[in-house]
Amino acid sequence: MLSKRPNKKYIRTMSYVLVLFYSQCSGTVFAIENGIVDIRPYVSATAMYDDNIFRFSNESQAKAAFGTTAMGDTMTSLNAGVNVGIRLSRQQLNLGLGLSDNKFDRFKLLDYTGNNASAAWVWQFGNHVNGVLSYTQSESAPGFAEIRSTLKNLRTTTRELGKINWQFHPSWLAFASYEQSQYDNSSIDSRVLNSDSDAVELGVQYENAALSKVRVSLRDTTSNYPDRIGLQLQLFGDSNSQREIISTFGWSPTKLTKINATVSFVELDYPGHSNRNFTGLSQNWTLDYALTTHTDVLFSAFKEVSAVQDVLSTFVESTGFSIRPTWQATSKISLGGSALYQDRAYLGSSGVFAGTTEERRDQFRNLNMFLNYQMTRKLLLQTNYSAENRTSNVNVYNIKDNTLSATLRYDF
């Protein structure tokens, strides 16, 4: 079980106090005995327009939900936070607190205040053993791409991680990690998605002077869903376990080219629901090529399997490819984007409806473009445009969405 999480009201109060205090520090760096303290407050403002906030399939769905065919909205977000780095000899402690106030112009029921807190100890013991102990907690509104609901829902995400690396040979590294995570949803309709999980991973890595790398690990994850009831509980049970054998390969044939591949054997087990068990192979290949010192293109192709909480299917197989170019036009201006195509096949009959033969099939396309302008050393302007188009043989899952946003951030 996870350790008891700090009270949300306490986190908000401490965030306000610390952000106000540290905003007066203006990026203070000062020395202490055997170390350095670096305090970095920040503020930012974001304006975003989304023409299909709830990811409706058509205007009739919007009218049925709200009595209007309007599907888009403008959101403004004000953020403030502080990051603190404390270095003592070979140890590094990183702390962070942040708040966000989010307002919607039309769908005011979605207004919310989010927060996040983090602490990480990056430790070093001798010359060959190091690791990380970290804790993060955040509260924010999840997207509506998969959760088809018109209700406000805030999700609290908590993660605790412990990792150790042992460099037992100049080219060989052994590692182990243990992670706990928990998701809590505020909406009654979304509480069936509440979960907590424990993941253990053990592995070894080989890397030579030519920057070729091979990494093999075993990962075991146990997930529990304590708030499932009714049909959800009958179909999926209240727990599952996933085992993975993960192999990662990296190779740099030239100074300008990097090739990486991850191949995993995945096995998912639902106790008491053997019809949902499945095994499969996931793989992801990337080619990172630097056209010039300021221009880079990343190509990727993948075929992955994962569990799906669907009444008819037990898992989804995703096949696709993407391209992501970036260009550092000047010392202050960078721009780029990405294009993604993905075919999602919902496979494995759950056995719920006898005689049902049609399998859900989705095609997902995404186009993303960004431009960043470092106006001054401390002031950054970020702009982004994203277009999504999902077509499905099940009409209710057809979605089109366009999002345009601009963020102005100042680091003290």
HELIX and SHEET records of a PDB file:
HELIX    1   1 LYS A    8  TYR A   22  1                                  15    
HELIX    2   2 GLU A   59  PHE A   66  1                                   8    
HELIX    3   3 LYS A  108  LEU A  110  5                                   3    
HELIX    4   4 ILE A  188  LEU A  193  5                                   6    
HELIX    5   5 GLY A  230  PHE A  236  1                                   7    
HELIX    6   6 SER A  274  ARG A  276  5                                   3    
HELIX    7   7 ASN A  395  TYR A  397  5                                   3    
SHEET    1   A19 VAL A  29  ILE A  32  0                                        
SHEET    2   A19 GLY A  35  ASP A  50 -1                                        
SHEET    3   A19 ASP A  73  LEU A  88 -1                                        
SHEET    4   A19 GLN A  91  PHE A 104 -1                                        
SHEET    5   A19 TYR A 112  PHE A 125 -1                                        
SHEET    6   A19 VAL A 129  SER A 140 -1                                        
SHEET    7   A19 ARG A 155  HIS A 169 -1                                        
SHEET    8   A19 TRP A 172  ASN A 185 -1                                        
SHEET    9   A19 SER A 195  GLU A 207 -1                                        
SHEET   10   A19 LYS A 213  ASN A 224 -1                                        
SHEET   11   A19 SER A 239  THR A 254 -1                                        
SHEET   12   A19 THR A 257  ASP A 269 -1                                        
SHEET   13   A19 PHE A 278  ALA A 290 -1                                        
SHEET   14   A19 THR A 295  ALA A 307 -1                                        
SHEET   15   A19 SER A 313  GLN A 328 -1                                        
SHEET   16   A19 ILE A 333  SER A 349 -1                                        
SHEET   17   A19 ARG A 361  GLN A 374 -1                                        
SHEET   18   A19 LEU A 379  SER A 392 -1                                        
SHEET   19   A19 ILE A 399  ASP A 411 -1                                        
END                                                                             
